[in-house]
Amino acid sequence: MPMRPRRTLYPPDWEAIATRIKAAADWRCEQCGHVHEPETGYTLTVHHIDGEPGNNADWNLVALCQRCHLGLHGRKRMIRQLMFAFAKPAWLKRRERQRANSP
């Protein structure tokens, strides 16, 4: 199967980066807390907060189960960045603090 064009924007070591982020989250979704269980539909993925696959700074990456990840993308398309204007999830607040403290 040919690689999707967007996939080429990811770095060659993306699998290692994604595994590190998932391990740092203890193999749990940072949104709903569900453990990585592909057989039950809870496959852990890694989301780029800013939407840029080339920006792999830790503050920009969050481990989300496939269900939360797809839901996030659906809402993002619908209402863009305003989705977090009133109620930011805890993982986003942590990443904002991490970004503010990074060099």
C-alpha positions in Angstrom: 0.0 0.0 0.0 1.5 3.4 -0.9 2.4 5.8 1.8 0.0 8.7 2.2 1.6 12.0 1.1 1.2 13.6 4.6 3.0 10.6 6.2 6.2 11.7 4.4 6.2 14.8 6.7 7.0 12.7 9.7 10.6 12.1 10.6 12.3 8.7 9.9 12.4 8.0 13.6 8.7 8.7 14.2 8.0 5.2 15.5 10.6 5.6 18.2 9.3 9.1 19.1 5.7 7.8 19.3 6.8 4.9 21.5 8.6 7.2 23.9 5.5 9.5 24.2 3.2 6.5 24.8 5.6 5.1 27.4 5.8 8.4 29.2 2.0 8.3 29.4 2.2 4.9 30.9 0.5 3.5 27.8 -2.7 5.2 28.8 -4.8 7.8 26.9 -4.1 11.2 28.4 -7.6 12.3 27.6 -9.8 9.4 28.9 -7.2 7.4 30.8 -8.0 4.1 29.0 -5.1 1.7 28.8 -3.7 0.7 25.3 -5.9 -2.3 24.3 -6.1 -2.6 20.5 -8.2 -5.7 20.7 -11.0 -3.7 22.3 -10.6 -0.6 20.1 -8.4 1.4 22.3 -5.2 1.7 20.3 -2.9 4.4 21.6 -1.8 7.0 19.1 0.2 10.2 19.3 -1.3 13.6 18.4 0.5 16.7 17.4 -1.1 19.6 19.2 -0.2 22.2 16.6 -1.1 19.8 13.7 2.5 19.9 12.3 4.0 16.4 11.9 7.5 17.8 11.7 7.2 19.5 15.2 8.1 16.7 17.5 8.9 18.6 20.6 7.6 16.8 23.7 5.3 19.7 24.6 3.6 19.3 21.2 2.9 15.5 21.5 0.2 13.8 23.5 -0.8 10.1 23.8 -4.4 9.6 22.9 -6.4 6.5 22.3 -7.7 6.2 18.7 -11.2 7.1 19.8 -10.2 10.4 21.6 -7.8 11.2 18.8 -10.4 10.9 16.1 -12.9 12.8 18.2 -10.4 15.6 18.6 -9.8 15.8 14.9 -13.5 15.9 14.2 -14.1 18.8 16.6 -11.0 20.6 15.4 -12.3 20.6 11.9 -15.7 21.8 13.1 -14.7 24.7 15.3 -10.9 24.9 15.0 -8.9 26.2 18.0 -11.9 27.6 19.8 -12.7 24.1 21.1 -10.4 24.6 24.1 -11.3 28.3 24.7 -13.4 27.5 27.8 -12.4 24.1 29.1 -8.9 23.0 28.3 -8.1 19.3 29.0 -5.5 18.6 31.7 -3.1 17.2 29.1 -3.2 20.5 27.1 -2.6 22.5 30.3 0.5 20.3 31.1 1.8 20.8 27.6 1.4 24.6 27.7 3.4 24.7 31.0 6.0 22.4 29.5 6.3 24.6 26.4 6.6 27.7 28.5 9.5 26.2 30.4 11.3 24.7 27.4 14.3 26.6 25.9 
